[in-house]
Amino acid sequence: MARGERRRRAVPAEGVRTAERAARGGPGRRDGRGGAPRSTAGGVAVAIVVLSLALGLFGRWVLAWHRARRAVTLHSAPPALPANSSSPAVAPGLFWGTYRPHVYFGMKTRSPKPLLTGLMWVQQGTTPGTPKLRHTCEQGDGVGPYGWEFHDGLSFGRQHIQDGALWLTTEFVKRPGGQHGGDWSWRVTVEPQASNTSALPLVSLFFYVVTDGKEVLLPEVEAKGQLKFISGHTSELGDFRFTLMPPTSPGDTTPKYGSYNVFWTSNPGLPLLTEMVKNSLNSWFQHRSPGASPERYLGLPGSLKWEDRGPSGQGQGQFLIQQVTLKVPFSIEFVFESGSAQAGGNQALPRLAGSLLTQTLESHAEAFRERFEKTFHLKEKGLSPGEQALGQVALSGLLGGIGYFYGQGLVLPDMGVEESEQKVDPALFPPVPLFTAVPSRSFFPRGFLWDEGFHQLVVQRWDPYLTREALGHWLGLLNADGWIGREQILGDEARARVPPEFLVQRTVHANPPTLLLPVAHMLEGGDPDDLAFLQKAFPRLHAWFSWLHQSQAGPVPLSYRWRGRDPALPTLLNPKTLPSGLDDYPRASHPSVAERHLDLRCWVALGARVLMRLAEYLGEAEVAAELGPLAASLEAAESLDELHWAQELGVFADFGNHTKAVQLKPRPPQGLVRVVGRPQPQLQYVDALGYVSLFPLLLQLLDPNSSRLGPLLDILADSRHLWSPFGLRSLAASSSFYGQRNSEHDPPYWRGAVWLNVNYLALGALHHYGQLKGPHQARAAKLHGELRANVVGNVWRQYQSTGFLWEQYSDRDGRGMGCRPFHGWTSLVLLAMAEDY
């Protein structure tokens, strides 16, 4: 039990005892004398008061306990996915996958106790000291560009990685069969970047297998001590075998000479694999290629003798890694064979290696190209071959970034008081799985709620089954109140990459309900499998929306307020609103409960509309009757105008306790501090022209004949405000907050940069209003074409220049900014190219 709960438990018990003593006139008398009470009636009155206070305290404790319990209790609604939906029996095609987005190349099973595989590499002798070991995708490790050229989200992928003078290509393909997810094979090709091959580097590749429990791995050794293969058995995979094939020259069967080292030990914990290998590269060996001078390399000094493995913790798992060192260029294959797949027919299947692997990879690549054009029609639309390749990379990077996570998050329950007054410790959420795309393999390799809705807009066009799987897993995170944490940090590997201050998710914090965007697309598409899924998912979708609508209610009817704004610290120019997803976008300068947030109201309006339509389709008459009036009220022009139209600004806006007279000024020794001038803050509309101002347009809540549509188009198209040659700015260039830091150590984020997710919403809205009769139809259509050209053109140019998709783009010169690669919502550039909204 948390310490805060123990403190609260002691209070009412003591209060009850005090009340009982007072009622008896015993040792608890308050008259300070040992004689009889002055008045029996007085004693009874005191007892009643004290008892009432005690009961009140006890009642509050019970309520707090109930809140805390519900926060970490899973929702009781039936799951949207079948039981054991991730198992090889239910979904064999998805059991194995590249579900470790934070590593450059690796695969695992969709299992709470997975079997994991991965690749590391080093260039030997290129720099003094220990060579740089590559394993996990890092923002500043100098590797890049890198990313998937092809990835179908299911059974095939080809990735390219530039590492200094090296060009690595990693490929995988799966072959279905048996009862355990089938076979798969890798091919890793390493070639020099430059055509001059006079000084070819020596490279070591490390192929590893990790178990996470009591699973068995047994290496089979050849006469010379080289690892022949690894056999193993787990309850989910049955019998299996890994084989590292002899290296060859790229593209043919000419053998290449390799030096081999092995390392076999207990699993130190997944976040520690890199350090363990790095620290173990401490012995020099000789690489003696026939006909060439010997070269030294750093190798693993391990043994394949069981007794040499060192101490093994109970249920700790095993870590077996094989190092092969050789001269570039070369190719090497790593093959996994499932016992049940091999035993599934009368005849053993040929090993998926060599020429068979080459043929299989090429057939999958050709099938990917054909399916891509059939789905997105980029060639048909006249886009160049380079732009078509960008679209394939955008899709493949998103699909190749899908991960499978399992673990317990840290949750801080909502105790019904202001956050600053909460005195309760975080609690562990129940263990849950999550199958999700991630925003960035290098910087954000985990699930983010509002990002995922945008991700699935792309995925759903390519493979609706993957979207149903992802949505079903996200809805499986619902707690008893209908809350879903906005950031999912599940498992040791995910937790190791997150600063401690961001580990805890607060159950009072919401996030934009973007999962309803793909839900709306599924409902409109009418696919029978999608509709059957929505039937099962509806109780959870409704519970999630109801929680959002009720928990984020604002100070007046039909208004809403994001809970979780930062406090007004003296070091912050404008307290951030992380739950909104727009982080440092300027809100009211002085946070208060009087705030009304325009974007949140629009998200709730969209949610009410989508859920009402879904309820009507499913015949949920009671829910439809409940949501119908809410949706109508939230979309009513009069209500939106009354709460959010700022006549003096000529736009929609937030409302709150605000002044523009704030700035950061140096004040030694504190550094930059916020100074508030005149006029002093007062309740008023917030002058912060930008993405928030456009939300009634972005979410298509305005009638095409609305008198507010014209002014929003004016602002959108004005280069003094939001228009730039590279897309719409997040904050107007005319704003006093434009490009401003939020603190000494916090550069601007949503204060001018161009973001693809909101630009995609704007393109969809302009396309929508450009199709509808009204006074602004022609202008909306024209702006759509111009904005699409600006956004797509800039992403294409930056990809040509850097090889990356970026988190955001500069509104001044178009350069990519933030983290990279960012194949999350920046992959929406594909739908913009396809004009698919």
N, C-alpha and C positions, 0 to 999 in steps of 0.2 A: 504493500500500500504506500502511496506517495506521502512524503513528509507533511505536505499541506493538509492532506486528509486526516492525518493523525492529529494535527493541531486542532482541526475543526471538531473532531470526535470528542476531544476532552472538554470543550466548552459547554455543550448542553448537559452532559452528565453532571458536572459540578454545579451548574445552574439548578438542576432538578434537586440535587441534595440540599442546596442552600434553601430552596423554597420549602422542602419538606421540614428542615430544621426550624425555619421561621414559623411554619404552620403549627408545629408542636410547641413553639415557645421554648425550644431547647437551646443548645450552646450557640446557636446562630443568632441570639438576640442582639439587637442593634442599640439598646439603650445604654450600654456600657456599664450596667450594674448587675449584680447577681440576683436581685430581687425579682418579684413577679412583674410581668409586663404591665405597662401603664394602662393599657386598654386592650381588652380582648378584641373589640371591633377594629382597633387600629392594627393589631397583629394580623388579623384576617385580611385586612385591606392590603397590608404590605405583602403578605403571602400571595395574594391574588396577582398583584403587580409583578412580583418576582417570577411567579409561575408562568405568567403570560410572556414575560421576556424570555424565559427559558424555553418555552414551547416555540416561540418565534425563532430563536436561535436554532433549535433542533429542526424546525421545519426548513430553515434555510440550508442547514447541513444536509438534510435528506434531499432537497432539490439539487444542491451542488453535487452530491454523490450520484444522483440519477443522471444529471447532465454529463458527468465524467464517464459514467458507465456507457451511456448511449454513444458517446464520441468514439469509443473504441469497440463498438459492437457492429457487426456487419448487418446490412439491411436484410429484412426477412422476405422480401419479394423473391419470387422464383428467378433463378439466373437466366440471363438472355442466351447463354450458350449451353450446349449439352454437358452433362457430367463428364469429367475427364476429357474435355474438348481438346486438350493439348497432347493427349497420349497418342502413341503410334497406332493404337487400335481404332481411334476415332478420326484422327487427321494424320495419316502416315506421310503424306506429301510435305507436311510442315514440321515434322518431328525434328529433323536436322535442318540447320540453317546458319547463315552468317549472323547469328544473333548476339554477337559481341561487338557492337559498333565502335567501341573505344579502342580496339586493337586494329592494327593495319590489316591483318588477315587472321581469321580464326573462325571456327564453327563450334556449335554446341547443340545439345538437345533441349527441347522445350520441356524442362523437368525441374522440379525443386532441387533435386540432387543430380545435376547434369554431368554428362561426360563432356569435357572440353578439350578442344585442340587449338593449336595456334602456331604462329610463325614469328621468329625473331631473326635478326641478321646484324652482322657487323662487317665493315670494311677493315681488313687487317692491315696494320702498319701504315695507315695513311697519315696519322698524326702521332706525336709523342704521347706516351702514357696509354691508359686503357682505352681501347677503341669504343666508339659510340654505339651502344646497343640499341637497336630500333625494335620497338614492340608495341607500345601504346601510342595512339595519335595524340600529339602534343602541339599546342599552338606555336611554341617557340623553338622547336627542335631542328629547324632548318630543312625538314623534309618537305618536298612539294615542288610542283603541284602533284596531287594524288587524288584518286577517286575512281569510281566504277564507270567504265565505258558502256558496259551492258550489265544489267541485273534484272531478272524477271520476277524477283520476289519469292521464287519458289524453288527452282532447280538448277539455275545456271547463272554464272557471273564471270566477268572479265574486268580486272582492275589494273590500272597503271600507276606506278609510284616512281617519282624522280627523287633520288637521294644523292646529291652531289653529282659525281661522275657516273653514277649507276642509273639504269633504267630497269625497274622490276615490273614484271607482268605476273599477276596472280590470277589463276583461273580455277573454277570448280564446276563440277557437274554432278548431279545426282541421278541414280538409276533406281526406279521403284522396284519393289519385290519383297516377298516375305512378310513377316508380321511386325517388323521392328523399324520401319522407315527406309529400308533398302540400302544400297551401296552408294558410295560417292568417291570421287577422285579429285585431287588437286594437281595442278601443274604450276610450278614457279620457274620463271625464266628471268635470268639476270644478264643484261647486256651493257656494254659501255655506252655512255652518252655520245662521246666523240667518235669520229671515224678513225682517228689515229689510235691504233691498238699496239703501239710499241711498248707501252708500259701498262699491261693489263693488271688490274688490282686482284688481290687475293681476297675472296669473300667467304664468310662462314654463314650458313643458314642453320637455324635451330628449329627442328620440328618437335613439338611436344604434345603430350597427352596428360591430362590431369583428371583424377577422380576426386569426388567430394565426399566420400564416405567409405564404406566397406567393400566397394567394388574391387574386382581382381584384375591386375595387369601382370602378365607373365612374358618377359622378353625371351626370345629364342635367339641364341648366339651361334654364329658360324665358327668354323675352325680358327680363323684368324682373329677372333674376338669381335668381329663386326656384327652389329645387330641385324639379324635376318628378318624378323618381324616381331610384332607385339600381339599376343593373343590376350583375350580378356572375356569377362562375363559380368553382366549386370542384370538385375531383375527386369529392367525395361528394355534392354537391348539384346538379351540372350547372349549367345556366343558371337564373338566378332574377332576380326584380325586387322591390324594396321601393318602396311608394308611400305618401306621407303625404297623406291626403285633406283637402280643404278643411274647416275647422271649421264646425260648425252649433250651433244652440241644442239643448239636451238634449231628446230625444224628438221632434224634428221636423227638417225640412230647411231651416229658415231659416238662411241663411248668416251667419257671424260674421266680423268683420274681424280679421285677424291680422297681426302684424309678424314677419318671418322673418330669422333669422341662421343661418349655417352655419359649421362648423369641420371641417377635414379635415387630418389629420396622421398621423404614424406612431403605431402602438400603443405607448404608453409602458410597458406592463406592466399587467395587469389591476388589481392593487392600487392603481395610481396614477391611474386614470381620474377619480375624484372630485376629487382635488387638481388635476389638469390643468385640468378644466373650471372649478373654483372660481378658480384663478389666472388663467384666461383671461377671466373676467367682469370686465373692467377698462375697458370703453368704454361711454360713454353714447349711447343712441339715442332717437329719438322715436317713440312709438306714436301715430299720427294716425287714430283711428277716425272715420269720417264723421259730421259733426254734433256732435262732442265736442271738448273742449279737448285738445291734445296732452299726453302724459304721458311723462316720462323713464323709461327702464328700462336696466338693465345687460344688455349683450348680448355675444355672442361676435364677435370682430373678424376671423373667419377668411375664407378665400377658397376658391373652388372651382376656381381655376387650379392645375393640376398643379405648375407651377414654384414656387408659393407655399407648398407644403406643408412646406418645410424638409427637413433631412436625414432619410433613411430608412435604417435599418439593414437589412442583408441578412436576409431572412426574418423581419423584425420584425412585419409585419402592418400593417393600416391601422385608423384610428379616424375614423369619419365621423359627425358629430352635427348634427342640425337642431333649432334653437330656434324655437319659435313662441310669441309673446307676445300675450295677449288678455285681455279682461275676462270674468270669470265672470258667469253660468254658461255653459258650453259643453261640447260633445263633439267629439272628434277621433279619426279612425281611421287605423290604420297597417296596411298590407296587405302580406303576403308571398305571392308567386305563383311556384310552381315551374314551370320550363319544361317538364319532362316531364309534369306534371299537365295543363298547358294543351294540350299536344300529344297527350294520350292519347286523344282522341276525334275524331270528324269535325268537331265544332263547338267553338269556344272556350267555356270555362266562363264564366258571368257572374261578375264580380268580387264577392267576398264582402265587400260593403260596403253602407251605407245600409239600406234596408228589408229586403233579403235577409239582411244580418247580424243585424238585429233579430229577424227570424223564426227564424233559426238559433239564436241565443242563447236565445230563449224556449223553443224546442222542446227544447233540451238541458237547460234548467233544469227543465222539467216532467218530462222523462225521469229526471233525477236524483232528484227528489222521489218519483216512483213506485218507482224501484229501491231507494231508501233504505228506504221503508216495507216493501217486499217482503223486504228483507234483514234488517232489525232489528226490525220490528213494534212500534215505540214507540207509535204511535197505537192499535194494537190492544190494547196493554198498559195503556192509559188515561193515558199521560203527556200533560201539557198541551202546547198548541202551542208555548209558549216552551221547554219541555224538549226537544221534538222539534227545534226550531231549534238548541238547544245541541248535540244529538247530531250534526246536520248540520255544524255549525261544527267540532266536534271531529274528525270524519272528514275534512272538507275541509282543515282546517289541517294535518293529518298528511300527506295526499296532496299538498297544495300545497307542503309542505316537503321533498319527495323531490328529491334532487340527484344529479347525475352528476359524478364527480370523476376526475381522472387525474393521476398523478404518482408521485413516489418519496418514501417515508417514510424517516426516519432510525431506524436500528436499532442497539441495543447488544447484541452477542451474549452469551450465557451462556458464560462461560469455565470453569465448573465450580468457582468459588471464591465466597466470600461477596462480596456486591456492593461492600462497602466496600474490598475488596482488588483489585477489577478495575482494570487499568491499560491498557485498550484503548479506542481511539477509536470513535465511532459510524460505521456504514457505511450507504451508501445501499441501500435495498431496490430490487429491479427495478421499472421502471415498470408500474403496474397500474391498471385502471379500477375504479371502485366506484359502483354504483347503490344508493342507500340513502336512507331517511328520516333526518331529523336531529331532535335533541331540541328545539332552539330556533333560530329564524331570526336572532334578535338576539344571542344569546350563545354558542350551541353549533351553528353552522351547518356541521357535518361529521359523519362517521360515528363512532358509539360502539357498541362490540360488545354490551355487555349491554343497552343501551337498545334496540337493534334487534330483539332477540327479542320484547320487549313491543310495539314498533311493529307488527311483522308479525302479531301476534295480531289486531290490528284490521284491517290491510290484507287479510289472508288471507280474512276473512269477506266483504269487498267485492269483491276481485279477486284470485283465486288466482294468476293469471298474474304480477301485479306481485310477489307474494311469491316465486314461483319465481325471477324475475329477481334480486331482492334477495339471496335466500339463495345463489343461484349465484355472484353477484359476491363476496359475503363469503367463501365457500369458495374462491374463486379467489385469495384473499390468503394461503392456507396456505403456510408455508415447508416446507423439506424435513423438518423434525422434527415438523410438525403444529401449529405455533404460529400464532396470528392475533393481531396487535397490537390492544390494547383500544381505542385511539383512532387514527383514520385521518386523517392530515393530508396530503392529496394535492393538489398544485398550488399555484401562487403565491398565489391568492386565499385558500385555506384557511390556508396557512402564515402569511400576513400577520396573521391574527387570533388567533394562538396565542402566548402568552409563551414565550420561548426555553427556559425550564426544562422545558416540557411537550412540546417537539418530539420528543424521543428516546423511542422505545418499546423496552423491555427484553424480550428473548426469554425471560427467566425469569419474567416476570409473566403471570399468567393473568387471567381475568375470568369471571364466572358464565356458564355455557354456555346462555344463554337462547334461542339460536337453536333449541334442541331443543324449546322450547315450541310454536312453530308446526309444527315437524316432527311432534311427537306429534299435533297436531290434524289435520295432513294425513293421517297414517297412519290415524287413526280415521275420517276422513271417507270414505276410499276412492275419491276422485275418480281416474279413470284417468290423467289428465294429471299429477296430483300424484304418484301412485305411480310413473309412468314417470320423473319427475324424481328421486324418492328413489332409484330404482334406479341412476341415473347418479351421484347425489351420495353414495351410501353409502360408497365407499372414502375419500372426504375427510372425511365425518362421523366415520367410525371412526378415521381418523388423528388428527383433532382431539381426540376424546374420549380416545384412548390417550395423547396427549401430556399432557392435563390430569391424567389418573389417575396417570401415572408422574412427571411433573415436580413435582407438588404433594403428593407422598406425605409423610406425617407421620412422627413418631418411632417409632410402633408400627404394626403391621399394622392396616389399615382405618381409619387416621387420616390426616388431611390438614391441610396448613398453607399458607396464602397466602404465597407468596414476595413480597418487595417492601414489607414494612412500613418505615415511616420509622425511622431510628435514634433512640435515646432521647436527643434533644437537650435541654439544660437549659431551653429555651424552650417545650417542648411538654408540655401536661398529660398527653396520652396519644398515643403515636406512631400516626399514621394508617396505615390499610391500604387504600390507593387501589385495588389490584387487586380487592378484594372488591366494589367498587361502593358500599359503605357508608361509605367515606371515614373520617370521624372517629368512627364508632360505637366505643364503648370496647372495647378488647381487653385482653389481659394488660398490666399497667402497664410491664413490663420485657421487651421482645421477646427471644425466644430460640428455638432450634431445637426446644425441648421443647413448643412450642405445638401444640394440637389445635383446629382451627376447625370449629365445628359446622355453620355454613352451607355451607362448602365440602364437607364430607362429604355433606351432603344434596344438593347440586348434583351431585356425582359419583354418588350413588345414583340420582338421577333420570336422569342420562345413561346409566348402565348399564342401567336398565330400558327406556328408550326405544330404545337401540341394540340391545338383545337382542331386543325385539319386532320391530323393523325387520329385523334379521338373520333371524329366524324367518320372517317374511312373505316375504322375498326368497329364501329357500332357502340363505342363507349359513350352512351348518351349522357350519363350523369356528368362525366368529366367535360364533355363538349359543352354542356349547359353551364358548367362552372367557368370554363375558360372563354367562352364566347363573349360575354359582356366585358371581361377584363381585356381581351384583345381589342374589342371595339373601342373601349375607353382609351386605351393606350395609343391607338392609332388615330383617335379623333384630333383633328387639327386644332380645335379650340383648347383642348387640354394641354397639348404640346406647347402651343403658343403661350398659354397662361403661365406655365411653369418654367419655360426655357427660352422664349423668344426675347432677346435683348434689343429693344427698339433703338436704344441709344448706340448700340454697336452694329445693328443691321444684320445680325446673325443669331443662330441658336447658341446657347452658352450654358455653362455650369452656373450655379448660384451658391454664394457662401459669404463668409466673413473675410473680406478681401481688400487689399490695397495694392496698387502698382508700385508704390514707393518703397520697394525693398531692393537691396543690393548687397553684395558681398564686398567688404572692405578689409584691408589688412589691419590687424590689431595685435602687434607683438605683445606677449609671446604666443598668444593663442593661434596666430595665423589669420586666415580669412574668417570673418564673422558676419552674421547678417545684421544689417542696420535698417531699421524701419523709419522712414521719414513721414512727411505729410503729403496727402491726407492720411489720417489714421484709418485702420481697417474698419469697414462697416458692411452690413449685409447688402450685397449687390451682385449683379451679374459679373462673372469673371472674364476679364478682357484677355483672352488667350486664344487667338485665332489659329486654328490648325485642324488636325484630324478630328478632334472631338466635335468641333463645330459642324462637321459634315455628316455626322452619324445618321440623322434622319434621311439624308440622301443615300449614304453608303448602304444602309440596310433596306432601302427602297420602301420607306414608310410614308413617303409623301405622294399625294395624288398628282398625276401628271399635269393637272391644271392648277396646282397649288401656287399661291402668290409668293411662297417662300422658295420655290425651286429656282427662280431666276436669280435672286441675290446669291444663293449658294453657288450657282454656276459662275456668276461673276467673280466671286472670291477664288474659286477653284482655278479659273483660267487666268487670273491676274498674276503676272510675274513678280509684282511687288509683295504678293502674299504667298500663295501656295504653288503656283506653277513654276516648274524648272525644266530645262531641256532634258532632264534625266528621270523625271517623274514628279509626283506631288510631294512637296515638303511636309514633314510632320508638324512643323510649326512655322507660322508665317514669318517671312523675312522682316516684316514690319513690327513684329512683337518685341517688346523689351526683354523677353526671355530667350529670344532667338540666339542659338549658339552659346548660351551662357552655361558655365559650370554650375553644378548644384552645391558643390562644396570644394574645398581645396583639393580633395583627392577623388572627386567624382565628376568626370568630364560629361559634356552634354550627350544625351542618348536619344530621346524622342523630342529634340529641340531643333529640328531643321533637317535631319537626315531623311533620305528616301527609303521607305520600307515597302517590300513587295507585297506583304499581306494586305495592307490597306490600299495600296494602289490597285491590287486585284479587285477588291471590293468596289473601288471607284470605277474601274473599267466595267464591272458587271452592272453597276447602277447606270452609268452612261449608256451602255448598250441597251439596258431595260427601257430607259426613258426615250432613247432614240428609236425604239420600236413602237411606242405608244403615241397615239394622236394627242396633240396638245401644243400649246404655244412654244414649247421649248424642245420639240422633237428634233428639228433639224440641227439645232445647236448642240444638243446632247450627242447626236450621232457624229457630228464633226469633231467634237472634243474627244470622243471615244477613239476615233482613228488617230488623232494626233498624240494622245496620251499613250496609246498602245505602241506607236512607233518610237516614242521617247523611251519608254520603259524597256521594251524588248531590245531596242538598239543599244542602249547603254549596258544592259546585262551581257549582251553578246560581245561588245567591245571589251569589257572588263574581263570576260572569260578568255577571249583571244589573248589579252595582254598578260594575264596572271595564271590562267588555268584553273581558276576557282570561281565558284558562286560564293557570294559574300552575304554577311548578316544584314548589312545596310549599305547605302551608297550615298556619297557626298552630293548634296544639292548644288554645290559650287562647281565641281569639275567632274563629277560622275564616278570618281574612283571608289573601289570597294573599301569598306571599312568594317570594323568590328571583327568578329571571329570568322575563320574560314578553315576548311570548307563549311558552308552553311547550306546544306541540301534540305533544310526544313521547309519553311514556307517560301523561301526564294525559289523553290521548284515550281511555284505557281506561274513562273514565267512560261512554262510549257502550256498551261491552259490559256494564258494570254496570247501566245502565238497561235494556238488552235481556235481562239475566240470562243472558248467553251466556258460559259458562266453558269 
